[in-house]
């Protein structure tokens, strides 16, 4: 009996190697850098930094996943991000336009850029590789032109807050100060900790509800041991990170927008008709079309969405640096695309998950951060990142061939 | 006659499944040997064992070839001995010429430089052998499937084939191309090429085969020979399915009522060649509870007619009128056609009908996703229930609806496609080659489903290249030739001869 059980667990693990492997890889990489950086990686200030540094990559990875699932690719996001940052800088700094108006205008510019590229891809059937390669050149050039080759900044405080602001605590300073004293730290942000606990509760509750549903319909789900282990790891990690954040300055604004967007996109892709149709379009465009799905429109919308998210990323990036530079966003598209592929999406479209893309982005982010702390040169960093991408995809292909 | 190939007690197990169980196959020198069996009976596994895809050691039993024990480890091992398989899916490079394809990997070259003169000369000789009148420089993509099949055979001949294995060679061919291919097989036999044919088309098997071996559930159940007159379709069918199938077409009460859909003055031009008219002024109708057939040769425009009606998914400058319940309806976009009550079940289920990497559930609901969702959010449990319902109603043989459709047999895949369209609740279903490439048992089930649809009062338009199927199933048959509907026959007056004569005389 014992033996049979073990075999089942083993078989299940093998079958879902990809999902667990990704999580295990992220943890392993974090533990590795935590050790070799003598504990610097997981210091509160560095965790906060990790989120600030990678937020724009993660936000764009959400859109890129959708584009890649639909069977396309967008090479222009780095340039678009830089262009929108430059556009916002020129509006605010040189023309004196109010921050709120600038933000709205910048997001609209992103949508228009996405629509323009999507139009050629979806309705004229020009390969997205070519259209967005052109876009990459065009918007790189336009940012240079807009900025006249100079950096433009600094921004007013209200604009910087998009990126570097923190959500204020919900309890009076006296209360949090008392707690801080209790746990022996300088600060303690009650909101961060509370949200962390609530998030863990929600994740576990949703997991349990899903299991109950599956059991009711006789669907064989994750073995109990895995369910408990996975949730324990996720909950532990989440509480740990939130605690660390709480002892520093609390929740960065960017983290909130990132989490909200991730939840929205995870829901959109997994639970809605539009998400389902995008997967069908990527899996078999002709069959999707003959099933009455408006494939062109979906493809077009996936690029519009990408443009919007690239614009948002551009604003966040510019706000963080407090200046717009002609080099902003250079080669960022490669990090974004790599994150999505490390996260398990397939180049041919039709498969990939939001959560995978986010974890993939974190894997890249932790490596960037850890290697920088170690003082490893940019040359080696690139080599190592390249090899990790290749290894992740190889792992994928190898697993598939094993399963036959 | 001596045996060229003897496979003795071949047993091949996959984790949990015994795909082949003590199969014996004895192929004599110079004969045409047919292997029949339902999909999943183990025919292709047996051929993979023979060709070395499953290397020696991964199966039990012995293969004797040309009097010696053969131990093939790779496909090239078996090819070296003259065993060549031509698969259902042709392995030609569309953008290369005939000559380039024939000698691909085996180029007529010295030190890597190709000798084109020699290549073309040999190509011409080979093409002559298979009776294909094309220039060696013709690109593969410019030719029809029938001719491509001949190129594959020429390629096999160029490798000095001794045992030629044809896997469903006529599945995608028209009647006349099939006949030509069968003639070629007989011609090759006369030249001493031993052949194995795997086929679902029993009339063809009867025509060419000297010996038939029937495989069922991984075992060889019977062997019959033409010389002793044992080969009859009824007997093959009985052995294949393990029971008597007295009637291959289940009966249904025939009482069509009012006209449900009518197509008037339908004209369609080729999507790329603007001057080529593909459909010429077609007029036809289908009544409630009626199964209407459209007969015709491959390339006669049947698929083009169907797809152009279904949301103009084919062609340009489409003109004409589609009426349902005697009112004109808008079918100018696929989603509008579906909303109007049309469904089109494609002839090419793998590339046009299914999202292969998704599960049954996802495929079943794809054309009517709104039915299982509220405000754009899918209710997964309702979705599971719906697909579960179709799985049991259609008898799709799989443990759950979470099975990826790529892993299903052809018959089960077709049932998934049908489920998808039934869930879209159409009034008129256009079925394009609904039983292509699926086995006898599954065919019977599909016919049963078609009958149920008719009994429910739906209108069914059935396009098929298998005339017996049309004659067995339809209340009326339209005959199509070169883009025109050239005749209409009632079930009573229709016969293979009358259909052919309508095609030929036009």
Interface residues (C-beta under 8 A of the other chain):
Chain A: X213 X217 X219 X271 X272 X273 X274 X276 X277 X279 X280 X283 X284 X286 X287 X288 X289 X290 X291 X292 X293 X294 X350 X351
Chain B: X310 X311 X313 X334 X335 X337 X338 X344 X346 X351 X352 X353 X354 X355 X356 X357 X358 X362 X366 X367 X369 X370 X373 X376 X377 X378 X380 X381 X384 X400 X402 X420 X424
